[in-house]
Amino acid sequence: MRCGSGGQTNGVFVGNTPLRFPVANGKHRVRLSMPGYYRWEQNVMTYSGFNLSVTLESAKK
């Protein structure tokens, strides 16, 4: 994840990347966004020890 990307889980802002926060096991909607980059949004299934790494794609061609 790009440093400074805004992170949301289930529609709630959880901070700017890099992020490390606890979530309950199960399905969650995760969104990352940053000016000048395409937004990343996906449903993820979390479990004990779950880690997520995302690379945002530049919107500049």
LUMPANU-810996 format. One line per field, with one value per residue (C-alpha): residue number from 0; z negated, y, x negated. Coordinates in nm, 2 decimals. Layout:
// residues N
k = [NUM:...]
w = [Z:...]
v = [Y:...]
u = [X:...]
END
This chain:
// residues 61
k = [0:1:2:3:4:5:6:7:8:9:10:11:12:13:14:15:16:17:18:19:20:21:22:23:24:25:26:27:28:29:30:31:32:33:34:35:36:37:38:39:40:41:42:43:44:45:46:47:48:49:50:51:52:53:54:55:56:57:58:59:60]
w = [0.00:0.07:-0.25:-0.32:-0.14:-0.32:-0.45:-0.52:-0.65:-0.62:-0.53:-0.84:-0.81:-1.00:-0.92:-0.67:-0.55:-0.66:-0.88:-1.14:-1.32:-1.46:-1.29:-1.37:-1.16:-0.87:-0.55:-0.54:-0.26:-0.24:-0.04:0.01:0.19:0.25:0.49:0.82:0.78:0.87:0.57:0.46:0.31:0.24:0.01:-0.20:-0.43:-0.74:-0.98:-1.27:-1.14:-0.83:-0.64:-0.34:-0.10:0.18:0.44:0.57:0.95:1.06:1.25:1.44:1.78]
v = [0.00:0.35:0.54:0.80:0.61:0.65:0.32:0.22:-0.10:-0.15:0.22:0.34:0.54:0.35:0.57:0.63:0.36:0.19:0.04:-0.23:-0.28:-0.57:-0.68:-0.97:-1.28:-1.28:-1.08:-0.71:-0.44:-0.27:0.05:0.23:0.56:0.83:1.14:1.06:0.68:0.45:0.35:-0.01:-0.17:-0.54:-0.78:-0.98:-1.27:-1.23:-1.49:-1.51:-1.39:-1.23:-0.98:-0.77:-0.60:-0.38:-0.17:0.12:0.19:0.54:0.72:0.92:0.78]
u = [0.00:-0.12:-0.21:0.06:0.35:0.68:0.81:1.17:1.32:1.69:1.73:1.55:1.23:0.95:0.65:0.38:0.14:-0.06:0.21:0.23:0.56:0.76:1.08:1.32:1.29:1.53:1.62:1.53:1.54:1.20:1.13:0.80:0.77:0.52:0.52:0.35:0.42:0.70:0.91:0.89:1.20:1.27:1.45:1.20:1.25:1.04:0.91:0.66:0.32:0.47:0.25:0.33:0.09:0.21:0.03:0.23:0.20:0.11:0.39:0.13:0.04]
END
